[in-house]
Amino acid sequence: MEPLQRIREYFNVSTQLIHETCEQIAPGIVTAAEMITNCLLKEKKVLSCGNGGSAASAQHFSAIMLNRFELERPGLPALCLASDTATLTAIANDYQYADVFSKQIRSIGQPGDVLVAISTSGDSHNIIHAIDAAHDREMQIIALTGREGGQVTELIEGTDLEIRVPSWSTARIQELHIIIIHSICDLIDQLLLGSGE
C-alpha cells in the first residue's frame, strides 16, 4: 500500500469508529460531565490516572481543567496522579507499582471527589487498586476503557460510570478517549458558565 493511501486508510478507520460509537457513548459523556460539575459545585476535586498514553490523556485532562478548555474561565481543581515522578518512583520502589495511584488517593482523596481512571484494557493493576482506594474514600469513579472493559467493569458500582470504546486497537481507543475528554470538558464549561454554542 502506498504511503498516502495508508494514511487515508488510517484516518478512515478512526473516523468510522467515531461515527459508529457516537450514539452509544454520548449519554455516558453527558453523565460524566454532570458528575464532575456536581463535584465541583460542592467544592470537591477531580483526580485522574492512567499508564503510558492513558497517563498522557489523564495529564491532558487535568491541564484543561486547571487552565481552560475553549472558554475563558477560572481554573478548576483537578490533579493528575501520573504526573509526579518523584512520588510515583518512591511508591513503586518502596512498595509496588500497583500502588502508585492508590497510595496517593488514600492520602488526598476525599468523599465526594471524582476519580477519572483511564485504561485501554481495563486490566491495569494500578488502575484496579486506584478504583478500590477511591471506593474506600467514598469517591465516584468515571472509568474510560476499551476492548471488553477488563476487570475495571467488575468494579463499577452504584453511581460510578464506565465509558467503553468498543475497539481492540489501543491507538483507536486512545484517540476516542481524547475526544471523550474534550467533550466532557466542553459540557462542563457549558454547565458551569452557561455560555458558548
N, C-alpha and C positions, 0 to 999 in steps of 0.2 A: 504494500500500500504506500502510495506517495505521501510525503510528509504533510502537505496541505490537506489531503483527503483524510489523513489520520487525525489531524487537528479538528477538522469539521465533524468527523465521526465522534470524537471525544466530546465536543460541545453538544452534539445532537443527543447523545446518550444521557448527559447531565440534564439537558433541557426536558427530555422526555420524562425522566424521573420526577423532576419538579412538577410538571403538569399532571402526571399520574397520581402524585401524592398530595397535592394541594388540598383537595376537598377532605381527604382522610385526616390530615393532621391540623388543618386550620382551627377546628374547635378547641383542640388542645393548646394551641398557641394563644388563643383568646383567654382560656382559663389560666395559663401560666402568667400572662400579663396582669390579669386580675389578682392572682395570688400575690405577686410581687408588689403590686400597687397597694394592696391592703396591708401588706407587711410594712411598707414604707410609711404609710399613713399612721401606723401605730408606733412609729419611730423605732422600728426594728431594722435589721440589716440583711444583706444578701451575701452569702458565701458561695464560691464556685470552685470546682476542681475537675481535673482530668489529667490524662497522661499523653505525652507526645503531642500530636496535632490537637487532641482534645484539651490539653493544657493550654495550648496557644488560643484555642477558642474560649476557654474559661478566662484567660487574661484579657482577651479582646472584649468579652462581655463586661468584665469589671471596669475596664478602661472607659467604655462607652457610658457606663453608669456613673462613674466618678467624674468624668469630664462632661461629655454631652454626646448625643447622637446627632440628629439633624437640626433640632431646635435649640436655641439658647435657653438654658435653664441652670439652676443651681446643681451642684454635684449631688449624687445620690449615694448613700452608704453601701458600698459593695467592696468585697475583698476576695482576691483570687488566692486560694491556698497553695497553688502550684508556683507562686512567684518568688518566694524567699528561699534561695538556695542554701543559705546557712541553716535555716530551720529544717528544710527537707533533708539535708545530708546529716544533720545532727540526729534527727529521729531515726533515719534509715540506719545510721551507724550504731547508735546505742540500742535500738530495738529491732525493728524490721521495716522494710519498705512498705509493707501492707499497712503500717500505722501512720504514714506520713501526713495523711489528711485527718484521720480520726483523732489523733492527739491534739491537733490544732482546734478541731471542732469542740472537743471536750474542754478545752481551755477558754475559747472565746465565743462559742455558740451559746445562744440564749433562747429560751422559749419564745416562739413567735417569729424567730428568724427563718429564712428560707435558704435551703441548700440547692444549688443548681449543680447536679452531678452529671458529667458528660463522659460517656463510654461507648465507643462504636460497637463493641461486642457485648457489653453488659456483664462481662465476667472478670473485670479487673479487681483483684483482691483489695486494693486500697480504696477503690470506689465502694465496694461492698461494706468494708469496715467504716467508711465515712458515713454511709447511709445508716448503719447501725448506731453510730455515735450520735448522729443527728436525731434519730428517733429517741435515744436516751435523753437528749437535751430538749425534747418536745418541739423540734423544728419540723417544718414542712419540707417535702422533697419535690423537686422538679428534676426528673431524670431524662436526659436526651440520649437515646440509644439507637441501635440499628440492628440488622440481622433479625434474630428472634427475641431480642431483649435480654438474653442470658439470665444470670442469677438475679440481676437487678429487678427484673419483672416480678420475681417472687417476693421482693422486699417492699414493693409498693403497697401501701395500706392507707386506709382512712381517706384523708383529704390530700394524699400525695398524688402526683401526676407523672405519667411516663409519656413522652412523645417519641415514638419509634419510627425511624426511617426504614421502610421496607426494602432494604438492599443488602447484599452481601459484600459489596465493594466498599472498602474503608474510605477510599477517596470520595466516592459519591456520598456516603453518609456524612463525611466531614463537610463537604460542600453544602449539603442541605442543613446541617447544624448551624452554619454561619447564617444562612437565610432565615432559619427559625429564630436565632438570637436577634438578628436585625428586626424581624417582625415583632418580636416581643418588646424590644426597646422602643420601637415606633409606637406601639399601643400604650406602653407605659407613659410615654410623653403625652399622648393624646388624653389618657385618663387623668393624668396629673395636671396638665396645663389647659386641656380643653380647646386647643388650637391646632392648626395645621390641617392639611387635607390629605 
